[in-house]
Amino acid sequence: MDKTTMVVTVDALERAGLAERRRSANDRRARIIAVTEKGAAMAGKSQAIVEEVHRDAIGSLPQQGRAALVEGLAILAQAHLATPVDSPAPVRRARQK
């Protein structure tokens, strides 16, 4: 994520009360992004939704195909997809009005 997109994202998280910028104890110029209690609760709810979607998707496969899918995805995530690829242009989020 480029710097501009990161700032916009953290600004939105702060406005929503999900995160806050705190001074670094080691470097007075730096800020640490901390998750608030509200943010942690939201992350927990979000993770539960993700897990339910995954269970539903995998549950729709025949039993013998589930293990093969999960194994194949794990191999991709740990090998080919784990290596970052340079992009010719930075990826940016659309600006909100």
MARMAR-272876 format. One line per 8 residues: number of its first residue (from 1); their letters; for each residue x, y, z of N, C-alpha, C. Coordinates in Angstrom, 3 decimals. Example, Ala and Ser with C-alpha at 12.3 -4.5 7.8 and 13.67 -1.06 7.14 Angstrom:
! MARMAR-272876
1) AS) 13.190:-5.690:7.800:12.300:-4.500:7.800:13.200:-3.300:7.800 ~ 12.850:-2.250:7.080:13.670:-1.060:7.140:12.900:0.030:7.870
***
This chain:
! MARMAR-272876
1) MDKTTMVV) 0.856:-1.161:0.000:0.000:0.000:0.000:0.910:1.236:0.000 ~ 0.624:2.176:-0.859:1.467:3.369:-0.876:1.111:4.294:0.294 ~ 1.986:5.244:0.565:1.856:6.132:1.724:0.531:6.894:1.722 ~ 0.147:7.437:0.582:-1.091:8.214:0.495:-2.300:7.366:0.842 ~ -2.358:6.172:0.287:-3.474:5.276:0.569:-3.482:4.881:2.038 ~ -2.319:4.646:2.614:-2.230:4.273:4.021:-2.764:5.396:4.908 ~ -2.400:6.623:4.621:-2.866:7.761:5.424:-4.381:7.879:5.348 ~ -4.937:7.767:4.158:-6.391:7.852:3.982:-7.078:6.716:4.745
9) TVDALERA) -6.512:5.536:4.685:-7.088:4.374:5.372:-7.051:4.562:6.887 ~ -5.910:4.991:7.421:-5.794:5.193:8.869:-6.703:6.334:9.312 ~ -6.814:7.390:8.527:-7.741:8.483:8.852:-9.168:7.952:9.001 ~ -9.585:7.105:8.070:-10.941:6.545:8.107:-11.119:5.640:9.329 ~ -10.107:4.846:9.648:-10.180:3.978:10.826:-10.273:4.807:12.110 ~ -9.536:5.903:12.155:-9.604:6.784:13.334:-10.982:7.434:13.456 ~ -11.510:7.935:12.341:-12.841:8.559:12.374:-13.904:7.577:12.871 ~ -13.743:6.319:12.512:-14.701:5.290:12.918:-14.442:4.786:14.344
17) GLAERRRS) -13.349:5.239:14.950:-13.027:4.804:16.311:-12.439:3.405:16.377 ~ -11.934:2.903:15.251:-11.409:1.540:15.195:-9.900:1.468:15.442 ~ -9.209:2.583:15.270:-7.755:2.630:15.469:-7.371:4.036:15.893 ~ -6.160:4.156:16.405:-5.655:5.483:16.781:-4.152:5.533:16.576 ~ -3.671:6.725:16.286:-2.228:6.942:16.148:-1.685:7.275:17.530 ~ -0.575:6.615:17.887:0.086:6.889:19.164:1.550:7.193:18.897 ~ 2.129:8.013:19.751:3.560:8.318:19.614:4.384:7.070:19.901 ~ 5.442:6.908:19.149:6.369:5.804:19.388:7.215:6.130:20.610
25) ANDRRARI) 7.448:5.155:21.461:8.296:5.349:22.638:9.763:5.459:22.241 ~ 10.103:4.932:21.048:11.503:4.897:20.620:11.892:6.004:19.654 ~ 10.920:6.595:18.970:11.223:7.595:17.945:10.128:8.659:17.969 ~ 10.451:9.866:18.432:9.423:10.904:18.593:8.799:11.347:17.271 ~ 9.446:11.031:16.150:8.888:11.391:14.837:7.880:10.368:14.342 ~ 7.927:9.176:14.906:7.101:8.076:14.411:5.792:7.951:15.193 ~ 4.806:7.384:14.526:3.519:7.084:15.149:3.257:5.588:15.001 ~ 2.636:5.029:16.000:2.240:3.627:15.995:0.727:3.593:15.797
33) IAVTEKGA) 0.256:2.747:14.905:-1.177:2.591:14.700:-1.641:1.498:15.649 ~ -2.532:1.849:16.561:-3.027:0.891:17.554:-4.511:0.635:17.323 ~ -4.899:-0.593:17.486:-6.304:-0.983:17.367:-6.995:-0.641:18.682 ~ -8.139:0.014:18.600:-8.916:0.327:19.798:-9.738:-0.888:20.209 ~ -10.376:-0.804:21.374:-11.266:-1.895:21.809:-12.382:-2.098:20.789 ~ -12.936:-0.989:20.305:-13.983:-1.074:19.281:-13.443:-1.740:18.017 ~ -12.209:-1.410:17.643:-11.587:-2.013:16.467:-11.350:-3.501:16.647 ~ -10.921:-3.894:17.842:-10.691:-5.318:18.115:-12.005:-6.092:18.050
41) AMAGKSQA) -13.072:-5.484:18.581:-14.384:-6.140:18.520:-14.839:-6.293:17.069 ~ -14.624:-5.248:16.272:-14.991:-5.299:14.852:-14.171:-6.352:14.117 ~ -12.884:-6.436:14.432:-12.026:-7.444:13.802:-12.509:-8.848:14.149 ~ -12.909:-9.052:15.387:-13.431:-10.348:15.798:-14.700:-10.718:15.049 ~ -15.617:-9.762:14.924:-16.858:-10.002:14.170:-16.549:-10.285:12.704 ~ -15.619:-9.526:12.146:-15.242:-9.705:10.742:-14.638:-11.088:10.517 ~ -13.773:-11.512:11.437:-13.146:-12.824:11.304:-14.190:-13.927:11.372 ~ -15.185:-13.771:12.230:-16.251:-14.770:12.325:-17.018:-14.870:11.008
49) IVEEVHRD) -17.255:-13.743:10.352:-17.945:-13.738:9.060:-17.098:-14.450:8.008 ~ -15.806:-14.136:7.988:-14.896:-14.778:7.032:-14.897:-16.288:7.230 ~ -14.807:-16.718:8.475:-14.789:-18.155:8.754:-16.094:-18.821:8.335 ~ -17.214:-18.149:8.533:-18.509:-18.705:8.118:-18.583:-18.833:6.597 ~ -18.119:-17.817:5.890:-18.110:-17.867:4.425:-17.220:-19.019:3.950 ~ -16.043:-19.161:4.557:-15.146:-20.254:4.189:-15.800:-21.611:4.448 ~ -16.423:-21.768:5.619:-17.097:-23.035:5.934:-18.193:-23.336:4.916 ~ -18.985:-22.305:4.572:-20.063:-22.499:3.601:-19.510:-22.887:2.233
57) AIGSLPQQ) -18.443:-22.201:1.814:-17.867:-22.479:0.489:-17.274:-23.884:0.449 ~ -16.485:-24.220:1.436:-15.856:-25.541:1.458:-16.902:-26.622:1.711 ~ -17.908:-26.302:2.513:-18.960:-27.265:2.795:-19.790:-27.625:1.577 ~ -19.738:-26.787:0.555:-20.498:-27.075:-0.660:-19.788:-28.094:-1.558 ~ -18.540:-28.406:-1.243:-17.771:-29.381:-2.030:-17.980:-30.786:-1.473 ~ -17.828:-31.791:-2.331:-17.846:-33.164:-1.810:-16.693:-33.340:-0.822 ~ -16.880:-34.172:0.171:-15.882:-34.386:1.230:-14.482:-34.623:0.665 ~ -14.354:-35.464:-0.349:-13.027:-35.797:-0.887:-12.365:-34.613:-1.578
65) GRAALVEG) -13.139:-33.644:-2.069:-12.563:-32.490:-2.745:-12.109:-31.393:-1.801 ~ -12.625:-31.382:-0.574:-12.299:-30.313:0.385:-10.814:-30.287:0.720 ~ -10.286:-31.431:1.067:-8.869:-31.492:1.463:-7.971:-31.091:0.303 ~ -8.318:-31.522:-0.895:-7.497:-31.188:-2.070:-7.499:-29.687:-2.326 ~ -8.662:-29.051:-2.194:-8.748:-27.601:-2.400:-7.909:-26.860:-1.366 ~ -8.090:-27.191:-0.104:-7.360:-26.510:0.963:-5.854:-26.722:0.804 ~ -5.448:-27.942:0.466:-4.025:-28.225:0.265:-3.467:-27.422:-0.920 ~ -4.207:-27.375:-2.012:-3.769:-26.613:-3.186:-3.644:-25.129:-2.890
73) LAILAQAH) -4.605:-24.572:-2.177:-4.549:-23.148:-1.819:-3.371:-22.859:-0.885 ~ -3.117:-23.765:0.044:-1.981:-23.584:0.955:-0.661:-23.593:0.189 ~ -0.541:-24.494:-0.780:0.683:-24.556:-1.589:0.865:-23.250:-2.363 ~ -0.208:-22.757:-2.972:-0.112:-21.489:-3.705:0.277:-20.335:-2.784 ~ -0.365:-20.270:-1.619:-0.109:-19.158:-0.694:1.309:-19.182:-0.151 ~ 1.872:-20.360:0.023:3.208:-20.470:0.600:4.313:-20.447:-0.449 ~ 3.961:-20.579:-1.698:4.985:-20.630:-2.746:4.776:-19.484:-3.738 ~ 4.093:-19.765:-4.817:3.940:-18.811:-5.912:3.333:-17.472:-5.469
81) LATPVDSP) 2.262:-17.499:-4.721:1.585:-16.258:-4.329:2.274:-15.547:-3.174 ~ 3.250:-16.189:-2.538:3.955:-15.572:-1.419:5.025:-14.596:-1.892 ~ 5.366:-14.652:-3.152:6.400:-13.775:-3.698:5.766:-12.519:-4.277 ~ 6.089:-11.340:-3.694:5.515:-10.103:-4.221:5.941:-9.865:-5.670 ~ 5.051:-9.243:-6.426:5.326:-8.923:-7.821:5.299:-7.409:-7.964 ~ 6.315:-6.870:-8.617:6.339:-5.425:-8.842:5.250:-5.044:-9.822 ~ 4.587:-3.945:-9.514:3.534:-3.437:-10.380:4.073:-2.219:-11.118 ~ 3.744:-2.078:-12.398:4.245:-0.924:-13.144:3.674:0.399:-12.630
89) APVRRARQ) 2.530:0.346:-11.968:1.924:1.558:-11.421:1.410:1.256:-10.021 ~ 1.519:2.217:-9.094:1.026:1.960:-7.739:-0.493:1.763:-7.736 ~ -0.932:0.901:-6.853:-2.364:0.657:-6.717:-2.907:1.644:-5.707 ~ -3.949:2.351:-6.077:-4.518:3.356:-5.183:-6.004:3.144:-5.031 ~ -6.479:3.454:-3.869:-7.916:3.412:-3.623:-8.563:4.638:-4.251 ~ -9.803:4.506:-4.678:-10.529:5.648:-5.219:-10.773:6.645:-4.092 ~ -10.636:7.891:-4.411:-10.875:8.933:-3.412:-12.339:9.018:-3.070 ~ -12.625:9.199:-1.784:-14.007:9.359:-1.340:-14.331:10.846:-1.290
97) K) -15.551:11.171:-1.689:-15.954:12.585:-1.683:-16.497:12.996:-0.344
***
